[in-house]
Amino acid sequence: MKILFVEDNKLNREVIAEYLELQGYEVHTLSSGYNFINSIKEFKPNLILLDIKLPGIDGFTLMEQLRSSEWTEVPVIILSALSFTQDKQRAFQLGARRFIVKPAILKEIGRAIYTELRT
């Protein structure tokens, strides 16, 4: 299974990507939202793990782009430090399946991904 992981924090990106790879997933990472749709077209992920606060293009904008593409069926899990109710509501309105607040436990991320990919 393939996961596209968009996260601007280098340490978070490296630690989480390594954990997911050890769980048997193929992970492609992006440090910003630039080339998001092109990366989806090329990598063809089974799931997207997405931060909201990104340089230049935020995660909400990326989710809007996703909704207007042929990739609307790819499940999106938000992994963000934003924990306000309105941020969660907006993410769910845009199609997010889950919203995990950082800092998150790696096992929590792994369980959420496993559950989404089984359905």
Summary of the structure (lengths in Angstrom):
residues: 119
radius of gyration: 12.7
end to end distance: 13.3
largest distance: 34.0
contacts: 363
relative contact order: 0.18
helix: 44%
strand: 19%
